[in-house]
Amino acid sequence: MPRWLGPGLAGYVPVDDRPRPTRNIPAYADLLTRIHPVGSAGHCAETLQRTAEKTGIDHFIVMVEGLGEHRRTLENIRRFGDEVLPLLPR
């Protein structure tokens, strides 16, 4: 689990000043990896395709910066284009 996830979640502030319960960080990380395209190229493509079929959307905004390092973020972008996009229907 990324070291920054706990401190990052602690920094969230509801806009309406209501109290926000503390999240179970391992459970939240598990949720994020279940609903977002995280994993092998095949798994990522399947997740995106399933989301498109269930929602009817045909465009995605993809955030690939979660690694926190510029070099690794650029590598994620390259891999997404080279390995995931070719698996998706056009």
C-alpha positions in Angstrom: 0.0 0.0 0.0 1.4 3.5 -0.8 2.8 5.3 2.2 1.0 8.5 1.2 -2.5 7.0 1.2 -3.1 7.4 5.0 -1.9 11.0 5.2 -3.6 11.9 2.0 -7.0 10.6 3.2 -6.5 12.4 6.5 -6.2 15.7 4.6 -9.7 15.4 3.0 -12.1 17.9 4.4 -15.9 17.8 3.6 -17.1 21.0 2.0 -20.1 21.2 4.4 -18.1 20.9 7.6 -19.8 17.6 8.6 -17.7 15.2 10.5 -16.1 12.5 8.4 -15.4 9.1 9.9 -11.8 7.8 9.6 -11.5 5.3 6.8 -10.1 1.8 7.2 -7.1 2.4 4.9 -6.4 -1.2 3.8 -10.1 -1.7 3.0 -10.2 1.6 1.1 -7.1 0.6 -0.9 -8.8 -2.8 -1.7 -12.0 -0.9 -2.8 -10.0 1.4 -5.1 -8.2 -1.5 -6.8 -11.5 -3.4 -7.3 -13.3 -0.5 -9.0 -10.4 1.2 -10.8 -8.2 -0.3 -13.6 -5.2 -1.4 -11.5 -3.2 -4.5 -12.4 -2.2 -6.2 -15.6 -2.9 -4.7 -19.0 -5.7 -7.3 -19.6 -7.3 -6.6 -16.3 -7.2 -2.9 -16.9 -8.8 -3.3 -20.3 -11.5 -5.5 -18.9 -12.3 -3.1 -16.1 -12.5 -0.1 -18.6 -14.6 -2.2 -21.0 -17.0 -3.4 -18.3 -17.4 0.2 -17.0 -18.1 1.4 -20.5 -20.7 -1.3 -21.1 -22.5 -0.7 -17.7 -22.6 3.1 -18.0 -22.8 3.7 -21.8 -19.8 6.1 -21.7 -17.3 6.1 -24.6 -14.6 8.4 -23.3 -12.5 8.1 -20.2 -10.4 10.6 -18.2 -7.5 8.5 -16.9 -5.3 9.5 -14.0 -1.9 7.8 -14.0 0.0 9.9 -11.5 -0.7 7.8 -8.4 3.0 6.7 -8.2 4.2 10.1 -7.0 7.3 10.0 -9.1 7.6 11.8 -12.5 9.7 9.0 -14.1 7.3 6.3 -13.0 4.2 8.4 -14.1 5.7 8.7 -17.6 6.3 5.0 -17.7 2.7 4.4 -16.7 1.5 6.6 -19.5 3.7 4.8 -22.0 2.5 1.3 -20.8 -1.1 2.4 -20.8 -0.8 3.5 -24.4 1.3 0.5 -25.5 -0.4 -2.3 -23.6 -3.9 -1.4 -22.5 -5.3 0.8 -25.3 -4.7 -1.8 -28.0 -6.9 -4.3 -26.1 -9.9 -1.9 -26.1 -12.4 -1.7 -29.0 -12.3 1.5 -31.0 
